[in-house]
Amino acid sequence: MPKRIEKRGKNSYRLTAPPSYKYDPAAKTPPQKTVKVNSYRESEREYSLFLADLQKGVFATSGKMTLNEYFDYWLDNYANCHHALKTLSFNKGLFKRISQALGQKRLDQIKPNHLLSFYSNLSEKGVRQDPNAGRRKAKLPSSYEGNNSAREALLSPNTIRKYHVLLHSLLEKAVQWQLIPFNPAGRVDPPKGQHTVKAIYDEETTGNFLLLLESEELKHRVMALLSLSTGMRRGELFGLEWKHVDLEAGTIHIEQAAQYLPEKGVFTKSTKTDGSNRIVTVPESIITLLLQYKEEQSQKQLQLVNRWQDSDRILTTWDGAPAHPDSINTWLKNFIAKHKLPPITPHSFRHMTATYLITSGTDIRTVAGKLGHSNSTTTQIVYSHLLKSAERETADKMETFLQQTTKKAKLKQETKPQ
């Protein structure tokens, strides 16, 4: 049975009503509320008020709690059980700005015009603040540094849309729980997203990238070439262990991913979807590289003896511990700046894999399987522009076929004995 009053953090207490206060037959737990007070004694007073509100039906059915209170309630009663840790962390980050604008409003008093004003404010210059700016060490080449200041001052349309998606999800659950009669986020047009073309290298730039890569540390070559040749996600790459690699068959079994959260560090989780669990074939040159890297890693293990952490991870720190997934971002940014290459991100390798496969004529289902998409529809949507281009090329191919077939028939007719 949940504790009546449970300390959750500094000055934070979760209040849980007795089971008899369960207002929704489908609810798995009694009503709960998180309060911010200075002492346990104050939390007891809040608990008495909480029960009084429940008895009057105020807390459970009228939506008189503030949006801030409801967000904690939503976390305790839904999100903590149904959302992945990374999703929880991301939504909590989004809610900080929502809290500043709407957090003190009562749930039943939030109207569509409040949301419209909030979205309008998000689109103003100077709203964006990059929480990671302080730890970003790599300096981008001056050739494209100039556009950064304007971009950092604004939230992108896609980011603004994410705030709407979170608010819509929060308030939709409040409707389901009968806290409010309708979802105000459902009565406004969602902010328009912006389709952006994925930044990838063309064949010439890729060739230059690969030549420059040859002088890099073996670990970094493995990171980049595994990403580029298999199209695996960053988390999947850093979740790889040697037991997942069949060096003789030339295959890799992708079945887990690595992730980082400030409060948890680097940890292992399942892949994004069930369809993401897959076996991918690796080019022979990459298998040769992996054999070299495995030998190098074995030598380090012998040198460090007891200091080596036997994590079995392919990508590790100096002492064998699982490497931070962000380490590829740091390396790639420094590598690009050093060689004055066009900017890309680690996720660009995945898009490059898909692009090269599709444009070379690989069928969409095979590409979807390589990328770990649960079905080929996802691949078709993400890479529709490439498929359209490939479809246009079929007209040229058919034109060539028709012309050559006609020409052959004419030649055969001309050479036919009279």
C-alpha positions as CSV (number, residue, x, y, z in Angstrom):
1,M,0.0,0.0,0.0
2,P,1.4,3.5,-0.9
3,K,2.5,5.7,2.0
4,R,0.1,8.4,3.1
5,I,2.8,11.1,2.9
6,E,6.0,10.3,1.0
7,K,9.0,12.6,0.7
8,R,10.0,12.8,-3.0
9,G,12.8,15.4,-2.9
10,K,13.8,18.6,-1.4
11,N,10.7,20.3,0.0
12,S,8.6,17.9,-2.1
13,Y,6.0,15.5,-0.7
14,R,3.6,13.1,-2.5
15,L,0.2,12.8,-0.8
16,T,-1.8,9.5,-1.4
17,A,-5.4,9.2,-0.4
18,P,-6.7,6.0,1.2
19,P,-8.1,3.4,-1.2
20,S,-11.6,4.3,-0.3
21,Y,-11.1,7.6,-2.1
22,K,-10.6,6.0,-5.5
23,Y,-13.0,8.0,-7.7
24,D,-12.4,6.1,-11.0
25,P,-13.1,2.3,-11.0
26,A,-10.4,2.0,-13.7
27,A,-7.7,3.8,-11.7
28,K,-4.9,1.6,-10.5
29,T,-4.0,3.8,-7.5
30,P,-6.0,6.2,-5.2
31,P,-5.8,9.9,-6.0
32,Q,-2.4,11.5,-5.4
33,K,-1.0,15.0,-5.2
34,T,2.5,16.4,-5.0
35,V,3.0,19.5,-2.8
36,K,6.0,21.8,-2.3
37,V,6.3,22.7,1.5
38,N,9.1,23.4,3.9
39,S,8.5,20.6,6.4
40,Y,6.8,17.3,7.1
41,R,4.4,19.1,9.5
42,E,3.3,21.4,6.7
43,S,2.8,18.4,4.4
44,E,0.4,16.9,7.0
45,R,-1.7,20.1,6.9
46,E,-1.7,19.9,3.1
47,Y,-2.8,16.3,3.4
48,S,-5.8,17.3,5.5
49,L,-6.8,19.9,2.9
50,F,-6.3,17.3,0.1
51,L,-8.7,14.9,1.8
52,A,-11.2,17.6,2.3
53,D,-11.1,18.5,-1.4
54,L,-11.5,14.8,-2.2
55,Q,-14.6,14.5,0.0
56,K,-16.2,17.5,-1.7
57,G,-15.2,16.1,-5.1
58,V,-13.2,19.3,-5.8
59,F,-9.8,17.8,-6.5
60,A,-11.0,14.7,-8.4
61,T,-13.6,16.1,-10.7
62,S,-13.6,19.9,-11.0
63,G,-10.1,20.5,-12.3
64,K,-9.4,23.1,-9.6
65,M,-5.8,22.1,-9.3
66,T,-3.2,24.2,-11.1
67,L,-1.5,23.0,-14.2
68,N,1.7,22.6,-12.2
69,E,-0.1,20.4,-9.7
70,Y,-1.7,18.4,-12.5
71,F,1.6,17.8,-14.2
72,D,2.9,16.1,-11.0
73,Y,-0.3,14.2,-10.8
74,W,0.0,13.1,-14.4
75,L,3.6,12.0,-13.8
76,D,2.7,9.9,-10.7
77,N,-0.4,8.3,-12.2
78,Y,0.4,7.9,-15.8
79,A,3.7,9.0,-17.4
80,N,6.1,7.3,-14.9
81,C,4.5,4.0,-15.7
82,H,4.1,4.4,-19.5
83,H,6.9,6.6,-20.8
84,A,10.6,5.7,-21.3
85,L,13.1,7.5,-19.1
86,K,14.4,9.7,-21.9
87,T,10.8,10.7,-22.9
88,L,10.1,11.6,-19.2
89,S,13.3,13.7,-19.0
90,F,12.5,15.4,-22.3
91,N,8.9,16.2,-21.3
92,K,10.0,17.6,-17.9
93,G,12.4,19.9,-19.8
94,L,9.6,21.1,-22.1
95,F,7.3,21.6,-19.1
96,K,9.7,24.1,-17.5
97,R,8.8,26.7,-20.0
98,I,5.1,25.7,-19.9
99,S,5.2,26.1,-16.2
100,Q,6.5,29.6,-16.3
101,A,3.7,30.7,-18.6
102,L,0.7,28.6,-17.6
103,G,1.7,26.6,-14.5
104,Q,-0.3,28.7,-11.9
105,K,-3.5,28.6,-14.0
106,R,-6.3,26.3,-12.8
107,L,-6.8,23.4,-15.1
108,D,-10.4,24.2,-15.7
109,Q,-9.6,27.9,-16.6
110,I,-7.0,27.2,-19.3
111,K,-8.6,28.4,-22.6
112,P,-7.6,28.1,-26.2
113,N,-6.6,31.8,-26.3
114,H,-4.1,31.2,-23.5
115,L,-2.4,28.5,-25.6
116,L,-2.3,30.7,-28.7
117,S,-0.6,33.5,-26.7
118,F,1.9,30.9,-25.3
119,Y,2.7,29.7,-28.8
120,S,3.1,33.2,-30.1
121,N,5.5,34.0,-27.3
122,L,7.6,30.9,-28.1
123,S,8.0,32.2,-31.7
124,E,9.5,35.6,-30.5
125,K,13.2,36.3,-30.9
126,G,15.4,35.7,-27.8
127,V,13.2,33.0,-26.4
128,R,15.6,30.2,-27.1
129,Q,18.1,29.3,-24.5
130,D,20.5,26.4,-25.1
131,P,21.0,24.5,-21.8
132,N,24.0,22.7,-23.3
133,A,25.8,25.8,-24.5
134,G,28.2,25.8,-21.6
135,R,29.6,22.3,-22.3
136,R,29.9,22.6,-26.0
137,K,33.6,22.8,-26.7
138,A,34.0,22.3,-30.4
139,K,34.1,25.4,-32.4
140,L,32.5,25.3,-35.8
141,P,34.3,26.7,-38.9
142,S,33.8,30.4,-39.5
143,S,32.2,29.6,-42.9
144,Y,29.0,28.7,-41.2
145,E,29.4,30.2,-37.8
146,G,27.6,33.4,-38.8
147,N,24.2,31.8,-39.1
148,N,24.3,30.3,-35.6
149,S,23.5,33.5,-33.7
150,A,20.2,34.0,-35.4
151,R,19.3,30.4,-35.2
152,E,20.0,30.3,-31.4
153,A,17.8,33.2,-30.8
154,L,14.7,31.5,-32.1
155,L,12.9,28.3,-31.3
156,S,12.3,26.3,-34.5
157,P,8.7,25.7,-35.7
158,N,9.2,22.0,-35.0
159,T,10.2,22.7,-31.4
160,I,7.2,24.9,-30.8
161,R,5.0,22.1,-32.2
162,K,6.5,19.8,-29.5
163,Y,5.2,22.1,-26.8
164,H,1.7,21.8,-28.3
165,V,2.0,18.0,-28.6
166,L,2.9,17.8,-24.9
167,L,0.1,20.1,-23.8
168,H,-2.4,18.3,-26.0
169,S,-1.4,15.0,-24.5
170,L,-1.6,16.3,-20.9
171,L,-5.0,17.9,-21.3
172,E,-6.4,14.9,-23.3
173,K,-5.6,12.7,-20.3
174,A,-7.3,15.3,-18.0
175,V,-10.5,15.0,-20.1
176,Q,-10.3,11.2,-19.9
177,W,-10.0,11.4,-16.1
178,Q,-13.0,13.8,-16.1
179,L,-11.0,16.7,-14.6
180,I,-12.1,19.0,-17.4
181,P,-15.0,18.8,-19.9
182,F,-12.9,19.4,-23.1
183,N,-9.3,19.7,-24.3
184,P,-8.5,23.4,-25.1
185,A,-5.4,22.3,-27.1
186,G,-7.8,20.4,-29.4
187,R,-9.5,23.7,-30.2
188,V,-6.5,25.5,-31.6
189,D,-4.7,24.8,-34.8
190,P,-1.3,23.2,-33.9
191,P,1.8,25.3,-34.8
192,K,3.0,24.4,-38.3
193,G,6.0,22.2,-38.4
194,Q,8.8,22.8,-40.8
195,H,10.1,20.1,-43.2
196,T,13.9,20.2,-43.2
197,V,16.0,18.4,-45.7
198,K,18.4,16.0,-43.9
199,A,22.0,17.2,-44.1
200,I,24.1,14.5,-45.7
201,Y,27.2,14.4,-47.8
202,D,27.2,13.7,-51.6
203,E,29.5,11.1,-53.1
204,E,32.5,13.4,-53.5
205,T,32.3,14.8,-50.0
206,T,31.8,11.3,-48.6
207,G,34.9,10.2,-50.4
208,N,36.9,13.1,-48.9
209,F,35.5,12.3,-45.4
210,L,36.6,8.7,-45.7
211,L,40.1,9.6,-46.8
212,L,40.5,12.0,-43.9
213,L,39.1,9.4,-41.5
214,E,42.0,7.0,-42.3
215,S,44.3,9.1,-40.2
216,E,42.0,9.1,-37.1
217,E,42.2,6.9,-34.0
218,L,41.0,3.4,-34.6
219,K,38.1,3.8,-32.2
220,H,36.8,6.8,-34.1
221,R,37.1,5.0,-37.4
222,V,35.0,2.1,-36.0
223,M,32.4,4.6,-34.7
224,A,32.0,6.4,-38.0
225,L,32.2,3.4,-40.3
226,L,29.9,1.2,-38.3
227,S,27.3,4.0,-38.3
228,L,27.7,4.7,-42.0
229,S,27.7,1.1,-43.2
230,T,24.8,-0.2,-41.1
231,G,22.6,2.9,-40.5
232,M,22.1,2.0,-36.9
233,R,21.0,4.6,-34.4
234,R,23.5,6.3,-32.1
235,G,22.1,4.5,-29.0
236,E,22.2,1.1,-30.8
237,L,25.9,1.8,-31.7
238,F,26.9,2.5,-28.2
239,G,24.9,-0.4,-26.8
240,L,26.8,-3.0,-29.0
241,E,28.8,-5.7,-27.2
242,W,31.2,-8.1,-28.7
243,K,28.8,-11.0,-28.1
244,H,26.5,-9.3,-30.6
245,V,29.1,-9.5,-33.4
246,D,29.6,-12.7,-35.5
247,L,33.0,-12.0,-37.1
248,E,32.9,-15.2,-39.1
249,A,29.4,-14.6,-40.6
250,G,30.0,-10.8,-40.9
251,T,26.8,-9.9,-39.0
252,I,25.8,-7.8,-36.0
253,H,22.7,-8.5,-33.8
254,I,21.2,-5.3,-32.7
255,E,19.1,-5.9,-29.6
256,Q,19.8,-3.1,-27.1
257,A,20.8,0.6,-26.9
258,A,22.8,2.8,-24.6
259,Q,21.4,6.0,-23.2
260,Y,22.4,8.8,-20.9
261,L,20.5,10.8,-18.3
262,P,22.1,13.2,-15.9
263,E,20.4,11.6,-12.9
264,K,21.3,8.0,-14.0
265,G,24.5,8.2,-16.1
266,V,25.0,5.8,-19.0
267,F,22.6,2.8,-18.9
268,T,21.3,0.1,-21.2
269,K,17.8,-0.1,-22.5
270,S,15.8,-2.0,-25.0
271,T,15.8,-0.8,-28.7
272,K,13.3,1.8,-29.9
273,T,10.7,-0.7,-31.1
274,D,10.4,-4.5,-31.4
275,G,11.1,-4.0,-35.1
276,S,14.4,-2.4,-34.2
277,N,15.8,-5.8,-33.0
278,R,17.5,-7.0,-36.1
279,I,20.6,-8.7,-37.6
280,V,22.5,-6.6,-40.1
281,T,25.2,-7.6,-42.5
282,V,28.5,-5.7,-42.3
283,P,30.9,-5.0,-45.2
284,E,34.0,-7.2,-45.1
285,S,36.3,-4.1,-44.7
286,I,34.5,-3.2,-41.5
287,I,34.8,-6.7,-40.1
288,T,38.6,-6.5,-40.8
289,L,38.6,-3.1,-38.9
290,L,36.7,-4.7,-36.0
291,L,39.2,-7.5,-35.7
292,Q,42.0,-4.9,-35.5
293,Y,40.1,-2.9,-32.9
294,K,39.3,-6.0,-30.8
295,E,43.0,-6.8,-30.7
296,E,43.8,-3.2,-29.7
297,Q,41.2,-3.4,-26.9
298,S,42.6,-6.8,-25.7
299,Q,46.1,-5.2,-25.4
300,K,44.7,-2.3,-23.3
301,Q,43.0,-4.9,-21.1
302,L,46.3,-6.7,-20.5
303,Q,48.0,-3.4,-19.7
304,L,45.4,-2.3,-17.2
305,V,44.8,-5.7,-15.6
306,N,42.5,-5.2,-12.6
307,R,41.6,-1.6,-13.5
308,W,39.9,-2.7,-16.8
309,Q,36.1,-2.9,-16.5
310,D,34.9,-5.9,-18.4
311,S,31.7,-4.4,-19.8
312,D,32.1,-6.3,-23.1
313,R,31.1,-3.1,-24.9
314,I,32.7,-2.4,-28.3
315,L,32.9,1.3,-27.7
316,T,34.4,2.0,-24.3
317,T,36.3,4.6,-22.3
318,W,40.0,4.2,-21.6
319,D,39.4,1.7,-18.8
320,G,36.7,-0.5,-20.5
321,A,33.6,1.2,-19.1
322,P,30.7,1.9,-21.5
323,A,31.4,5.0,-23.6
324,H,29.1,8.0,-23.3
325,P,26.8,8.2,-26.4
326,D,27.6,11.9,-26.7
327,S,31.3,11.1,-27.4
328,I,30.6,10.6,-31.1
329,N,29.0,14.1,-31.2
330,T,32.1,15.7,-29.6
331,W,34.5,13.8,-31.9
332,L,32.5,14.5,-35.1
333,K,32.2,18.2,-34.4
334,N,36.0,18.5,-33.7
335,F,36.8,16.4,-36.8
336,I,34.5,18.6,-39.0
337,A,36.0,21.8,-37.7
338,K,39.5,20.5,-38.1
339,H,39.1,19.6,-41.8
340,K,36.6,22.4,-42.6
341,L,33.9,19.9,-43.8
342,P,30.2,20.8,-44.1
343,P,28.3,20.3,-40.8
344,I,26.6,17.0,-40.1
345,T,25.5,15.1,-37.0
346,P,25.9,11.4,-36.1
347,H,22.3,10.9,-37.1
348,S,23.3,12.1,-40.6
349,F,25.2,8.8,-41.1
350,R,21.9,7.0,-40.8
351,H,20.3,9.2,-43.4
352,M,23.3,8.8,-45.6
353,T,23.0,5.0,-45.4
354,A,19.3,5.1,-46.4
355,T,20.0,7.6,-49.2
356,Y,22.8,5.6,-50.8
357,L,20.8,2.4,-50.6
358,I,17.7,3.9,-52.1
359,T,19.4,5.8,-54.9
360,S,21.4,2.6,-55.8
361,G,18.1,0.8,-56.4
362,T,17.7,-1.2,-53.1
363,D,14.0,-2.0,-52.5
364,I,12.3,-0.1,-49.7
365,R,11.6,-3.1,-47.5
366,T,15.2,-4.1,-47.4
367,V,16.2,-0.5,-46.5
368,A,13.5,-0.5,-43.8
369,G,14.9,-3.7,-42.4
370,K,18.4,-2.3,-42.4
371,L,17.4,0.8,-40.5
372,G,15.2,-1.1,-38.0
373,H,11.9,0.6,-39.0
374,S,9.0,-1.4,-37.7
375,N,7.5,-1.2,-41.2
376,S,8.4,0.1,-44.6
377,T,5.7,2.8,-44.4
378,T,7.9,4.8,-42.0
379,T,10.8,4.6,-44.5
380,Q,8.6,5.7,-47.3
381,I,7.4,8.8,-45.4
382,V,10.9,9.8,-44.2
383,Y,12.6,9.3,-47.6
384,S,9.6,10.1,-49.8
385,H,11.7,12.8,-51.6
386,L,14.3,10.2,-52.6
387,L,11.6,7.7,-53.8
388,K,10.0,10.5,-55.9
389,S,13.4,11.1,-57.5
390,A,13.9,7.4,-58.1
391,E,10.5,7.2,-59.6
392,R,11.3,10.0,-62.0
393,E,14.3,8.1,-63.1
394,T,12.1,5.1,-64.1
395,A,10.8,7.3,-66.9
396,D,14.3,7.7,-68.3
397,K,14.9,4.0,-68.0
398,M,11.7,3.2,-69.8
399,E,12.5,5.7,-72.5
400,T,15.9,4.0,-73.0
401,F,14.2,0.6,-73.1
402,L,11.6,1.7,-75.6
403,Q,14.1,3.4,-77.9
404,Q,16.6,0.5,-77.7
405,T,13.9,-2.1,-78.3
406,T,12.5,-0.2,-81.3
407,K,16.0,0.2,-82.7
408,K,16.8,-3.5,-82.4
409,A,13.5,-4.4,-84.1
410,K,14.3,-2.0,-87.0
411,L,17.8,-3.4,-87.4
412,K,16.5,-7.0,-87.4
413,Q,13.9,-6.0,-90.0
414,E,16.5,-4.3,-92.2
415,T,18.8,-7.2,-92.1
416,K,16.1,-9.8,-92.7
417,P,16.4,-11.5,-96.1
418,Q,13.9,-10.4,-98.7
